[in-house]
Structure formats: structure tokens, C-alpha cells
Amino acid sequence: MSSSNNALVLNCGSSSLKFAIINPENGDEFLSGLAECFNLPDARIKWKLDGVKNEASLGAGAAHSEAIRFIVNSIFPQKPELLDSIKSIGHRIVHGGEKYTQSVVIDDSVLKGIEEAAAFAPLHNPAHLIGIGEAFAEFPHLKTKNVAVFDTAFHTTMPKEAYLYAIPNELYTKHGIRRYGAHGTSHYYVSREAARLLNKPVEETNVITCHLGNGASITAVKNGKCVETSMGLTPLEGLVMGTRSGDIDPAIMFFLHDNLNMSVADINNLLNKKSGLLGLTGVSSDCRYVTDNYGKDENATNALDVFVHRLVKYIGGYAMLLDGRLDAIVFTGGIGENSEEVRRMTLQKLSLLGFELDQERNLAARFGNGGTITKDGSTVAMVIPTNEELVIAQDAARLTA
């Protein structure tokens, strides 16, 4: 191994687990993989080791525990020095509530805090706790070297006018109902990379970061700190997403309940899993379907137009929060990094802010390639592939050194 100070990164989703072993100093990735379809008959795991891709079944009904045991018992023996190289374990935690403003070493009080914040991320935080428990069990010698990296932490610098809802104040003071945001680790990473590429100190950099994927959010970063973000109490608020509606009139929920006799559970399912691009097209939540059929199919055309319209509206509003200076817009995430159509349509609508698209650069900045996609002399728009795993590995190594 080129490093004996690697970090194991575990990202436990509601029905999946991403994992990697990374050198936090240079970003070298020695192992990466995804276990998915948890609790279903076809639960499986895919991984890449030394550039070679592998795949295996985890067995019907398998979930996080079985996946982590498979990594330890079936993948590590293929390269025993991998296990010896791990000196810390970083866990992505979706929600830290107001309590956690930065990454922390996990102890009993942190476990309790993650559990308390589960009300705001009921699908994710319980899965994170399972992952942490399995890491404690499978790597007992590293029990004090587990670090929680919170997706909400970067957004805790938002001022009150950005995070308070206009509802009775006691709902915030007693129950914590406010805007928290998500994708903070990604927004943090790309905002830092943007400052580096712009050759500016982070604390003097103003950017708008657009994390566009199946889940999508946008963040205004002023002088290196988040001052506004589009996701709210939950990841349902904000931009149009793969299957989530983003912003809607809250009274739509009452209409669905009162006039269409839908249950609260049905409405929740509708807005989170049947809306967004899937709802608008009636066919697919995949942005590639939408762009491939733009101009050919009315529903796909509407879907992309609504997606871009919402994004442009947010960028325009957020530009006004940066005290008169916007250094760059950053596109990241699966759609942000790969869809030249979304970027082109968005920037064409933002000419008032001084953007001039360079289509040749826009086409080049795809499929793992980043870079500036605007003309020289234009307000800058750039593509930066995100690397949340590296941030998690770096925090894990830093806090356990």
C-alpha cells in the first residue's frame, strides 16, 4: 500500500451502502463499492479493487450488517494489507440537527445525538447507526477512531432569516422545526475547490454551488460560509428532483387529503417517490431520459423546462445574497457533472448576471472532466466533480490523528 494511514468510508443509505478505502492525503482510492437492494430478494454488492470490478449476491433480505460482514470476510482477504492500512473510519451522517456544526469522533453522546436527529431523517439516521454499530463490532481495535461527518454541518452558518420558517415560533424552539439543508459535504468540497481554482482565499470567495442529481440542492456560499440552501427541514424542499417535488404550495397536501381522500402516508409517498422528473414525465426519474426526449415528447420537454426554470430562479435569488459579488457558479452531482443540456439551458437564462457559455468547453466538461464552461471575460461557471468520500476520509484522519 502507498499509505498505511488510510480511512474506511461508510455511507449507509436507507437501502444501500457505499464504501471506500481512501488515502486522505492524496485521495488515492484503493477500494470502492456499493451494496444495494437491501431487504429485497436480489440484494447485491459491487466493488472495485485494484481496478478490477467484481459483483456478488448478498442473499435475499440482506441489509447493512450483511454487507459490512461481506466486506470484512470476503473482500479484505483478497488483499490482507488493506485491513492493516485502515487507521480511521468515517461515517456519512445525513442529519445532525442543530447540535453538530462540524465532524466529531463518535462516542455514546454522539450516538444519542444521531438518534435524536432521526426524526428529521427517519430513513437515513437509523441506517447510519446500524453502520456505526457494525463498524464497532467488526473493527474493535478502531472503536475510538470512528468519526461522524454530518451533511447538515456546512449549513449551520446560515443566519436566522434563512433558516426560520414563518410558523409559530415555539415549533422551532420546542421541536426544532427549521431549515437544515443537506448535501453539505458536497457543497463544502466544491466550494473549497472553486476557491482554489479561482486562486482566491476561501474566506474571500462567493460562489453558488449546484449539487444536481437524483437529489438536488443549491447553496449560496459567502466568504466561504453557507448563507442559504434550498433543502429545508427535510430533503423534500427546493429544486425539482428525480422523484421529489421540491417546492409546492403546502395547501396541495390539504387538497389531496380532503378532495382526493389520500392518506398522509400516500401524500408523503407521492411527494417523495412519485413526483419530480418521474411525476412530470410519467415514465422516468432519469435526467438522461428527459434530455434525450426534449423537444420530442411533451412531458419530457415540460420536465426539463420546469427543472431548469426552478434552478434559474434559485440562482438568481441567491446571487442577491452575496453582497454584489458572484465569483462563480459551480455545477456538481450526477446531472451537474454530466448534463451539458441542463447547464447550457440554465446559463442561457442567466445572461443578466453576465454569463456567456462556451459550448465547446461545456461539452468537454463531462464524464469525470471538470473545468470552466464560460467564455474568457464572462462571469465564471464551472464544473467540479464532487468528492464527498475524500472529505469524510480527511475529517476521519484529522480527528483521530
N, C-alpha and C positions, 0 to 999 in steps of 0.2 A: 504494500500500500504506500502511496505517496504521502500519506499522513496517518499518524497514529492518534489523531485528536479529532476524529470525525464525530458528527452528530447524526443520530437517527431521528428522522422527522416523521411524525404520525399525524395524519389529518383524517380523523374519524367523522364521516358524514352520517346522515341518518340511515342510509342503506349502502354505504360504500366506505372504503378505507384507502387513502393514498399514502404511500410510504416512500422514503428515500434515505439513503446514507450519503451525506454531503460533507466535504471538507469546507468548513466555514471560512477559511482564509482565502481560498482561491475559487471556491464554487464548484470544484470538481465533484461530479456525481458518480458514485461507484455502483449504486443500486437504485432503481426506481420501479415503482409498480402501482397497480390498482387492483383492489379486491372489490367486487361489486355484486349486485343482485342478491343482497343479504336477505335471509329468511324466505328465499324462493327456491324452487327445485333446481334451478341452474346457477346457483351461487358459484362464482369462479374467481380466480386470481391470475393476473398477468404481471410479468415483471421483466425487466431488462438488466442483465448482469454482464459486465464486460462487453457491452454492445450486442449481446445475443438475447433475442426475445424468447420468452417461454410462457406457457399457459397451462393451468391445471384446474380441475374441478375441486371445489371445497366440500362438496357433498350437499345434498338437499337440506335446506333450512339453516345452513351455516351463516354465521354473522361475525362480528368484530373479534370475538375471542378465538374462534377457529382460524380466522385469517392471521392473527398475530402469532398463534402457535405454529401455523404453517410456515410463516416467515422464519421463525426461530428453528424449527425442527427439519424443514425441507429445503429452504433456500440457503441459510447460513452454512450448513455442512458442505455445500458446493464450493465454498470459499471460506474456510475457517478463520482466516485472518481478519475477515470483515467484522466478526463479533468482537475480536480483541481491539479493533481500531475505534470502537464506539466509546466515547467518553462522556456523552451527554445525550439526552432525549428531549426533543422539542415537540410540544403538542399544540396544534392549532385549536383555539377555543373561540367559537363564534361570538359568544356574548359574555362580557364581564361586568355588565351593569355599570353603575357609576363608580364602583369601588376600585376597579383596576384601570389605572391610567397608563400602565406600562407592563412589560413582561415580568413575571415573577417565578422564583423557584417554588415548586409545588410542595405544600405541607398540608396538614389537616385543615387549617383555616382557609386555605385556598380551595381545597376540595369543597368545603362548605359554601364558599362564595360562588363557585361554579354551579353548585346545586341550587342555590338561591336565585341565580340569574336564569335558571332553566325555564322559568315562567315566560321569559321573553324569547326563548329559543327552544321550544319543547321537543323539536325533532333532533336538535344538534347537541345541546349541552349534556343530556343523558348519555348520548353516544360517546362524547368526549370522556366522560367519567369512566365508562367501560374501558376505553382505550388506555386511560391512565392506570386503572386497576390491573389490567393485563401487563402493562409495561412494568409495574411494580413487581408482579409475580414472576415474569419471565427474565427480568434483569435486576434481581435483588441487589446486586453489587452497585447498581446505579440509582437506587431508590432516592437518594438525596440529590441526584443530578437531573431530575425531570423538571422541565420549565414550561409554563403556560404562556402562550403568546396570543393575546386577545385581539380579535378582529375589530372590536369596538374601541380599542385603546387610542388609536390615532385620532379618533373623532372627539375625544374628551376635552379638547381645547376649544370646541365650539362655544360661542357666547350664548347667554340665556335666550336672547332674541331669536337665535337659530334653533335651539333645541326644545323650547317650551311650546306646547300646544295651547290653543285658545279654548281651553276647557277648565272647569272648576279647579282651582289651584291645589286643593287637597288631593286630587287624583295624582298629582305629581309628588307632593310632599309625603303622602302616606303610602302610595302604591307604586311610585317610581315610573309613572306613565309619562314619557317624554321621548324625544327623538334620540336614538343612539347611533344609527348608521351601521354599516357593515363593509366588508372588503377592505377594512382599514390597513391590513398588512400590505395589500397590493397597492393601495393609494400611497402609502408611506414609501414603498420601494420605488415606484416610478417617479414620484415627486423628487426623491433624492437623486435618482439617475438623471432626471431632467435638469436639475441644478448643475450636476457635473457636466452634462453635455452642453449646457448654456455657458459654462465656465463662470458661474456665479456662486457666491456663498449661499448655502441653503437658507439661512436666516434673512436673505435679501431676495428670495425667489418667489414670484407669484405665478402659479400655474393652475389650470383647471384639468383635473385628471378624470378621464372617462374609462371606467372599467366596464367593458361591454361584453357580456357573454350570456349564457342561459339565465344567469342572474346579472343584473346591470345596475350600476350606480355611478354617480358623478360627484366629485368633491372639489370645493374651492380651497386652495392652499395659499394663504397669505403669509409672506415672510417665513415659509417653511412649516406653518401650522395650519391645521384644518380649521376653517371658519364656517363651513356649511357643507352638508352632504345630503343626498337625495333620499336614502333609505331612512326609515323612521324608527318607531318602537320595534318594528319587525322589518324583515326584508321585502315586505309587500309594497311599501310606498315608493313613489318616484317614477323612474323610467319604465317604458314598456319592456317586458322581458320575454323569455321563451314561453313560459306558461303562466306568468303572474301579470296581473292587470296594471300594476303601478297605480298612479293617481286616478281616483274616480270620485264622483260625488258620493259622500257617505250615505246619502239617502237612498241610493240604489239598493243598498242592503235591506232597508225597510220595505222598499217596493217588492223586492224578490220574496221577502218573508210574508208580507201582508197580501199581495196581489197574486203571487205565483205559488204560494204555500210552500216555499222552500224552507227547510230547517236551517238552523245556524250552521250545523256541520256541513250541509250541502252547499251553503253560500261560501263557507271557508274553502271547501274543495274547489268550487267554481272559480274563485278569485285567485287561488294559489296554483291550481293544477290544470285548469281548462281555459284560461284566459291568455293574455299576451298575444304573441305571434300565432300560437295554436288556435286561440279563440278567433282571431281575425281571419286567419286563412281557412279554418275548419279542417285543415289537413295536417299541418306540421308546425312544430315549435322551432325548427331549424332555420336559422337565418339564410343558409345556403339555398334552401328551397325557395325562400321569399325572393332572394336576389335573382335566382335562375329564372323565376317566373314573373319577374317585374315587367309590366307592360304587356304581358301575355294573358295573365289571369287577374281578374278584377280584385279578388280577395287578397291575393299576394301583393298586388300593387298597393292596395289600401294599407296593408300591414306594414310595408316598408315606409310608406308616406307618413303613417302615424308614428312609427318608431323614430324616424328622423325628425319630424316636427317636434315631438316631445323633447328629444335630445337638444335640438337647437334652442328651444325655449329655455331650457335649464342653463345651457352655456351662456346665452345672452344675459339671463338674470344674474348668474354667478359672476360674470365679468364686471358687474356693477359693484361687487363687494370687495374689490381688490384695490381700492384707493387709486384708481386711474392708471394702473399699470398691469397689463397682462403679458407676461413673458412668453408663455406658450400654452397651447392645448396639447394634452397627451392622450393618445388612444392606446388602450391595452385590453387584455382579455381576449377570448377566442374570436369574437366579432371585431373588436377594436384592432386586433393584430392582423386579421386576415381579410376583412371585407373592404376592398377598395371602394365598393359602391357606397357603403354607408358613410365612409369618410369623405368621399367626393361630394355626395349629396348634402352632407352636413356643412362642409366648408363653403360650398357654393351659396348657401343661405346665410353665411356669416360674413359677407363682404363688408358690411358696415363696421366690423371690427378689424378690417384691414387684412383679411386672409386672401391670398392668391394661391390656389392649388397648382402644384407642379405634377401633372398626371403621370409623367414618366417616373418620378420619384415615388408617387403614390403606388404605382404598380410594383415597383421594386421592393417596397417595404411590406412584404407579406411572407407567410410561411416560415417564421423564425427570424426574418430580417427586420431590423428596425431602421430608424433614421428620420430626418426631416422630410416632410412631404409637401412643403410650400416653397414658393419661389424665393430666391435671394431678395432681401429687402421687404418681404412680406412679414406680417405678424406670423410667428412660428407655430406650426402644428407638427407634431412628431409622433412616431410610433415607437413604443418601448415595450418589448416583450416582458411581461411581469415575471417575477421570481419570488413568490411568497415563501417557497421552501428554503431559499437561501437566507431570507430574513429570519425565519424560525431557527435555522441552524446557527446563525450568527448570535442570536439572542441566547440560545441554549448554551453555546460555548462561553459566551461572555459572562453570563451569570453564574456559571459553575466552575469557572477557571480557578 
